[in-house]
Amino acid sequence: MNSIIDEAFSTELFRIEGHKLIDQIAEYLDACYDRKIEKAIPWSEPDDLLKFWQNKLSGERIPFSEIVAAALDNSVHLHHPRYIGHQVAVPAPLTILSEMVSSLLNAGMVIYETGQTSTAMEKIVTDWICSKIGYESNSGGVLTSGGSLGNLTALLAARQKMGDNDIWEDGVIDGEKYIILVSEEAHYSIARAGKILGLGKGVVKVPADKHFQMDMDQLKKLYSEFSNQNKKVIAVAASACTTSTGTYDRLNDIADFCAENNLWLHVDAAHGGGAVLTDKYKHLAEGIDRADSVVIDFHKMFVSPGLITSVSFKDNDDSYSAFAQKASYLWSKDHEKEWFNIGKRTVECTKKMMSLKIFVLLKIYGEELFKEYIESRYNAAREFAELIKQRKNFEILTEPQSNILCFRYNPGAMDDASLNKLNSALRRKMLENGKFYIVQTTAKGNIYQRVTVMNPFTNSIDFGSLLDDIDRNYFENFIQH
């Protein structure tokens, strides 16, 4: 080996830099927890940050710890209690170490022999989440890299099973004939999956009611209309919960409808599926056990880094129909249902050792960790909603069902267009200030501030300070000037 290779693979250098890294991360976490880091997001304009990193790369050689420090200083601080932005998990520290082991082993998971331990762990984790959904022993599933890929995988199986021909072998024949009905509040990945599946305009949005849930009357109406047009509705995709407002569709009602009309029911529970683990909130997902397929993201409400998505099937046989593909160089028995050759059931060939992180948390902390975390964050959103109701100039969009809450600043005497402009400007000011990180969404044509209470240490003091800051921004930037 030459000297550069020797250095790159040096265990002594790894030991030195590794010890530094653990201390560096621990100090960073402490600073976030204690709010010693001033900003939840150190905002930079895209071109400025690009130039910063270009200069880092073009300059002299620097220690690994210095690169890490720069990355920490210029990134969103998920572990800061005033991070209440996107639906991104705040990773528990042991999952950070688990990620290191996953990178070390770098196990390809297409076949058993390249990922033995990760394959066994994946079956344990997917069987566990199937049982929590309420499925029986003939269920099963796989892990995929993200909810978008998870929804695609489930709908591939739905198309194969509910279509009139063997679409996998024969290709899409008259793709415009097939319809998937989904709430207008659903995640965009459902519509994108339909395009990939060759359905064209076949993913049709069902209007939502005043509670932002799929309107059952509209669902029935659209189904009847398409049936009269000789188009075949093959599936209904429900949300548990929606991304924009955190609202759960009425799963039992939708399941009744699907059963009556022989339709595949898919539930996108990427964010809110974890409610099934709780005592207080499991009623929100009542009926999820009747779905043919369910997607749940562990990298949202299971305190784990991404990407880890479970795709669960009520009938495990359905998980094989999505990818009935011959690959003789990988497995000799293509049509056999081998749980240990995961490549038969996923888009991915090489994928990370996703299961380790969940296995570690389950083994060391048990389900109680997830239950306590989810209940506490859902409780916190309700607490925030009550604080908003007590404040002049603020209004909520709808009562929160999950840990997602939408609200807006409304000082009165303004029409919706003016309020939209004001709330967008207020959010931009807050982004640039960086003390809090929140996002915005559009609901029924109007702009609202949107928070997702992900951090386990965010509390009422943080909520009160956020509302104070919005008030202050309004006064300083839109009244004085």
ChimeraX attribute file (.defattr): number of C-alpha atoms within 10 A of each C-alpha:
attribute: neighborCount
match mode: 1-to-1
recipient: residues
	/A:1	6
	/A:2	6
	/A:3	7
	/A:4	9
	/A:5	9
	/A:6	10
	/A:7	13
	/A:8	10
	/A:9	10
	/A:10	11
	/A:11	12
	/A:12	10
	/A:13	11
	/A:14	13
	/A:15	11
	/A:16	10
	/A:17	14
	/A:18	15
	/A:19	10
	/A:20	14
	/A:21	16
	/A:22	12
	/A:23	11
	/A:24	15
	/A:25	16
	/A:26	13
	/A:27	12
	/A:28	19
	/A:29	18
	/A:30	14
	/A:31	15
	/A:32	22
	/A:33	18
	/A:34	12
	/A:35	15
	/A:36	11
	/A:37	18
	/A:38	14
	/A:39	21
	/A:40	26
	/A:41	25
	/A:42	20
	/A:43	18
	/A:44	14
	/A:45	8
	/A:46	9
	/A:47	8
	/A:48	10
	/A:49	13
	/A:50	12
	/A:51	11
	/A:52	13
	/A:53	14
	/A:54	11
	/A:55	11
	/A:56	14
	/A:57	12
	/A:58	8
	/A:59	9
	/A:60	7
	/A:61	8
	/A:62	10
	/A:63	8
	/A:64	12
	/A:65	14
	/A:66	10
	/A:67	14
	/A:68	14
	/A:69	14
	/A:70	13
	/A:71	12
	/A:72	15
	/A:73	15
	/A:74	15
	/A:75	13
	/A:76	18
	/A:77	21
	/A:78	22
	/A:79	25
	/A:80	30
	/A:81	24
	/A:82	30
	/A:83	28
	/A:84	25
	/A:85	22
	/A:86	19
	/A:87	18
	/A:88	21
	/A:89	21
	/A:90	22
	/A:91	20
	/A:92	16
	/A:93	14
	/A:94	14
	/A:95	19
	/A:96	15
	/A:97	13
	/A:98	22
	/A:99	18
	/A:100	12
	/A:101	14
	/A:102	18
	/A:103	12
	/A:104	10
	/A:105	12
	/A:106	15
	/A:107	22
	/A:108	20
	/A:109	26
	/A:110	23
	/A:111	21
	/A:112	21
	/A:113	13
	/A:114	15
	/A:115	23
	/A:116	16
	/A:117	15
	/A:118	22
	/A:119	27
	/A:120	14
	/A:121	20
	/A:122	25
	/A:123	19
	/A:124	16
	/A:125	22
	/A:126	22
	/A:127	22
	/A:128	14
	/A:129	22
	/A:130	24
	/A:131	15
	/A:132	16
	/A:133	26
	/A:134	16
	/A:135	22
	/A:136	14
	/A:137	12
	/A:138	12
	/A:139	21
	/A:140	27
	/A:141	31
	/A:142	25
	/A:143	31
	/A:144	25
	/A:145	20
	/A:146	20
	/A:147	27
	/A:148	20
	/A:149	21
	/A:150	31
	/A:151	31
	/A:152	23
	/A:153	23
	/A:154	27
	/A:155	26
	/A:156	22
	/A:157	25
	/A:158	25
	/A:159	26
	/A:160	20
	/A:161	17
	/A:162	18
	/A:163	18
	/A:164	12
	/A:165	14
	/A:166	15
	/A:167	18
	/A:168	16
	/A:169	11
	/A:170	8
	/A:171	11
	/A:172	18
	/A:173	15
	/A:174	9
	/A:175	17
	/A:176	15
	/A:177	19
	/A:178	26
	/A:179	24
	/A:180	27
	/A:181	22
	/A:182	24
	/A:183	27
	/A:184	18
	/A:185	24
	/A:186	26
	/A:187	20
	/A:188	11
	/A:189	16
	/A:190	25
	/A:191	23
	/A:192	15
	/A:193	21
	/A:194	24
	/A:195	14
	/A:196	12
	/A:197	17
	/A:198	16
	/A:199	21
	/A:200	16
	/A:201	15
	/A:202	21
	/A:203	24
	/A:204	18
	/A:205	19
	/A:206	24
	/A:207	19
	/A:208	21
	/A:209	14
	/A:210	10
	/A:211	14
	/A:212	22
	/A:213	25
	/A:214	28
	/A:215	20
	/A:216	19
	/A:217	12
	/A:218	16
	/A:219	20
	/A:220	13
	/A:221	13
	/A:222	18
	/A:223	20
	/A:224	13
	/A:225	11
	/A:226	15
	/A:227	13
	/A:228	10
	/A:229	10
	/A:230	10
	/A:231	16
	/A:232	20
	/A:233	25
	/A:234	24
	/A:235	24
	/A:236	27
	/A:237	25
	/A:238	28
	/A:239	30
	/A:240	30
	/A:241	28
	/A:242	25
	/A:243	22
	/A:244	21
	/A:245	27
	/A:246	25
	/A:247	27
	/A:248	24
	/A:249	28
	/A:250	20
	/A:251	23
	/A:252	16
	/A:253	13
	/A:254	24
	/A:255	23
	/A:256	14
	/A:257	17
	/A:258	18
	/A:259	14
	/A:260	9
	/A:261	13
	/A:262	13
	/A:263	19
	/A:264	24
	/A:265	29
	/A:266	27
	/A:267	29
	/A:268	30
	/A:269	27
	/A:270	30
	/A:271	27
	/A:272	30
	/A:273	28
	/A:274	27
	/A:275	27
	/A:276	22
	/A:277	19
	/A:278	17
	/A:279	11
	/A:280	14
	/A:281	20
	/A:282	17
	/A:283	12
	/A:284	21
	/A:285	24
	/A:286	20
	/A:287	18
	/A:288	29
	/A:289	23
	/A:290	22
	/A:291	25
	/A:292	24
	/A:293	32
	/A:294	30
	/A:295	32
	/A:296	29
	/A:297	29
	/A:298	27
	/A:299	24
	/A:300	25
	/A:301	26
	/A:302	25
	/A:303	25
	/A:304	26
	/A:305	22
	/A:306	18
	/A:307	16
	/A:308	25
	/A:309	26
	/A:310	29
	/A:311	31
	/A:312	31
	/A:313	26
	/A:314	23
	/A:315	16
	/A:316	19
	/A:317	15
	/A:318	23
	/A:319	28
	/A:320	21
	/A:321	21
	/A:322	24
	/A:323	19
	/A:324	16
	/A:325	15
	/A:326	13
	/A:327	12
	/A:328	9
	/A:329	6
	/A:330	14
	/A:331	17
	/A:332	10
	/A:333	11
	/A:334	14
	/A:335	13
	/A:336	10
	/A:337	16
	/A:338	16
	/A:339	20
	/A:340	18
	/A:341	20
	/A:342	24
	/A:343	25
	/A:344	28
	/A:345	26
	/A:346	25
	/A:347	18
	/A:348	17
	/A:349	14
	/A:350	15
	/A:351	18
	/A:352	23
	/A:353	26
	/A:354	28
	/A:355	26
	/A:356	21
	/A:357	28
	/A:358	23
	/A:359	19
	/A:360	15
	/A:361	21
	/A:362	16
	/A:363	9
	/A:364	10
	/A:365	11
	/A:366	13
	/A:367	14
	/A:368	13
	/A:369	14
	/A:370	20
	/A:371	20
	/A:372	14
	/A:373	19
	/A:374	28
	/A:375	20
	/A:376	16
	/A:377	23
	/A:378	22
	/A:379	19
	/A:380	23
	/A:381	26
	/A:382	18
	/A:383	15
	/A:384	23
	/A:385	21
	/A:386	13
	/A:387	15
	/A:388	20
	/A:389	12
	/A:390	10
	/A:391	12
	/A:392	12
	/A:393	14
	/A:394	18
	/A:395	18
	/A:396	19
	/A:397	17
	/A:398	16
	/A:399	18
	/A:400	20
	/A:401	19
	/A:402	28
	/A:403	27
	/A:404	30
	/A:405	26
	/A:406	26
	/A:407	21
	/A:408	24
	/A:409	22
	/A:410	18
	/A:411	13
	/A:412	10
	/A:413	7
	/A:414	11
	/A:415	9
	/A:416	12
	/A:417	11
	/A:418	12
	/A:419	20
	/A:420	20
	/A:421	12
	/A:422	19
	/A:423	22
	/A:424	19
	/A:425	16
	/A:426	21
	/A:427	21
	/A:428	15
	/A:429	15
	/A:430	21
	/A:431	20
	/A:432	15
	/A:433	15
	/A:434	20
	/A:435	21
	/A:436	26
	/A:437	27
	/A:438	23
	/A:439	19
	/A:440	20
	/A:441	17
	/A:442	14
	/A:443	14
	/A:444	8
	/A:445	10
	/A:446	15
	/A:447	21
	/A:448	25
	/A:449	21
	/A:450	24
	/A:451	25
	/A:452	26
	/A:453	31
	/A:454	31
	/A:455	23
	/A:456	19
	/A:457	17
	/A:458	19
	/A:459	17
	/A:460	14
	/A:461	9
	/A:462	17
	/A:463	22
	/A:464	14
	/A:465	14
	/A:466	18
	/A:467	18
	/A:468	13
	/A:469	16
	/A:470	19
	/A:471	17
	/A:472	12
	/A:473	17
	/A:474	20
	/A:475	12
	/A:476	11
	/A:477	12
	/A:478	12
	/A:479	8
	/A:480	7
	/A:481	7
